[in-house]
Amino acid sequence: MSFYGLGSFVYRYRWFVLGGWALILIVGAFFAPRLGSELKGGGFDGANTEAERVQQIMVDDFGVSPATLTVVFDGEGTQAASEEFRRAENETLEPLRELDEVRYIATYENTDDRRFISEDGEKSYAVVGFNVSIDETQDLVGEVRDRVRSDTLTTYVTGAPAVYLDIQDASNEDIRNAEKYAFPFAIVILIVAFGTLVAAGIPIIIGGASVVATLGALYFVASVYDMSIFVLTISTMLGLGLGIDYALFAVSRFREELEDHSIHESVAKTVATSGRSIFFSGLAVLIGLSGLLFFPFMFLRSIGVAGALVVGISVFAALTLLPAVLSVLGHRVNSLRIRRGNEAPGTYFFGRAAEIVMRRPVVVIILVGAILGALVYPVFHMKLAIVEATALPTRYESRAGDDILKEDFDYASLTPMDIVTTLPDDPLSPEGLTDIRDFSENIDATGEVADIESIYTVGRSVSQGYLDEIANAETEGRAEAERQTEAAVQNELDNLREQFGGNLPPGAEEQVREEAESRADRELAERLPTFPEGVNNEGELTPAEISAILAVPEVRGSEEVRQAIDSYVSGDTALIQASSKVNPYTEAAYATVSTVRTVEPPADVSFLVGGLSAGQSDFISTLYGKAPLAVGFVVAVTYLVLLATFRSVLLPLKAVFVNVLSLSASFGAMVFVFQDGNLSGLLNFTPLGFVDATLPVLMFCTIFGVSMDYEVFLLSRIREAYENGESNTASVAKGLTATAGIITSAALIIIVVTGAFAFTGIVITKAIGLGLAVAVFVDATIIRVLLVPATMRILGDWNWWPGGRKKTFRTGKYSEE
């Protein structure tokens, strides 16, 4: 069925189409509010990276919990090491021990680890390990927060599951706030663009219907396929923007056709022209979002799936629901007029601009190049990292708790590198401990780590403590033996004096003292512990001596050694934990991971490096390792679609090029604002000092297709004029004049809808909203109004090579060829 035929079909069965959509919206309205409960946090793993393999080993072999929460305690003046503070902390944590899902709770009380106490001494934290997944732990965050409230201490529950839950709540709040501000402004723009209240209301209806239908459909998708919590925001943003945009173009064309044709013919022609453009522009957006499916991470793939769904539903609504509404309204689309004429505001201005651009195309290109160069410049110092709790506003508990950990504790030591080392010998043997010591020394020699812990460091500390105890016991025992010996000697001498009438036989005192001392030495030797064989407590302990001491039953059975073995040893595998000197969320920490991975291990020793910084570094490497495939796919398929649409080799190349320019401008805005911190007061966020690593990829796949919308609509009108016999120059001017006003109105709506998200709470949402708004602004003004006409003026008839001119309009009805 042709697009003209589709429009005619919808007109004839308009009431059935409206009835079908009513059913869709009723179902969507019922399930859409439930979508949030089906969405998941995280989604940054799944690529089988080195860090992910380490994490699995940590869970399987070392008993590390799949998920943890951190409870931060603030005594507000009370010292965290005091009895009062520790008693209050234990009482606060006691209700958590009743939860079946809790595996362990680590505190300063039960570890005696000074790192659990803040630098000012007034705060502490507890790590709560769970035996369930991150998603299941996220469901428990609310209960954990309720259980750890204290009348004495201020508590904050943070950690990945808590952050994900707060992001979910913030996303719901962001959508409500964005809709609250976006809709009124969008309505005003539509009223100004159309001049009638009825025409202005139609795009709002279509945009709202697209969002409701999409969110309802996503509820069912999320029940069988893991979907990120960010799907909610992206779907709403795109659904509103695209739904309103598509309806804006179609309603504008319908009103034009209605001046010369019947309602039936106008609907059919609208679908045949604007509907066709909507279909191919939607296809371009769909292709862009499909690029996200190249990445192995749930976070990005789910946004790709959701984006494809929202685009598909928006296009479906524009090709079915919208024509049905127009069929019913007919001429009443012009009712409730507030100004005369159907032309979009600024048509005369854009007509004059077209004339100027046509006369001075080279000057225009140079000017635009200078402007775009300034916008793109910040991209050259872009830094990439991963946002966690800092993505949230400070009013959220997980963000506040994480800020305290960053400011008042040794944050790097809370998330050390996990270096899983496979040894040829038992890690507790002399050979194994030697390998661990030598490898640790090689890591320390890089100068990149602040602290290293392993079974060797614990064993060395315990062994030295054991030897010190022996030495102290020997010293104390010998002093006591000397006192007892002296008393025994004096007693024996007194007896001898009494026996010999007050005089001692010659040499008696020396003999008595010698026998007493010998007897005391034998008794002391029997009573004191002895050094294990091969241990002499002279100089630094060797791995062989440490191994021998750890084999002593008394030592091996101690709580400290048993915990150390459980934490650092599993079969022939030993864990080494190294803390970096820098914040684990920075590029410097990622560089430390890379450095450690190049360290030469002892012979026959292999190792893997994991942990927070390693996981983020691997995520970024994998992300940008796959990016060329995604970019290549999006660019190539978009080019082929435009080639088929316009039957031109050069126009698709130009379209891709100018899209990259508008995209680069949005990247520059991200760096300028979110990395460099400009406008942070206005947008109410904490400057990151970097750009979230997922944003360039996410925005490329999103913006590339959205920006192509205006290219398709503009070129469609230019092509239409060209095939009706106009020259290339006249066609460009006519197409620009006919569409520039409506494209500007559509762009303003996109800017309002997406820009509203720049004032929401989550930094990632802010960045996407701002990036889309900037890209669309640049695209609809500098690119479409200036650069595109200028380049098309220079290319002339080569724009349409090899397809050339091909008449498609015939008397009476429109037919496609």
Order of alpha helices (4+ residues) and beta strands (2+ residues): alpha-alpha-alpha-alpha-beta-alpha-beta-alpha-beta-alpha-beta-alpha-alpha-alpha-alpha-alpha-alpha-alpha-alpha-alpha-beta-alpha-alpha-beta-alpha-beta-alpha-alpha-alpha-alpha-alpha-beta-beta-alpha-beta-alpha-alpha-alpha-beta-alpha-alpha-alpha-alpha
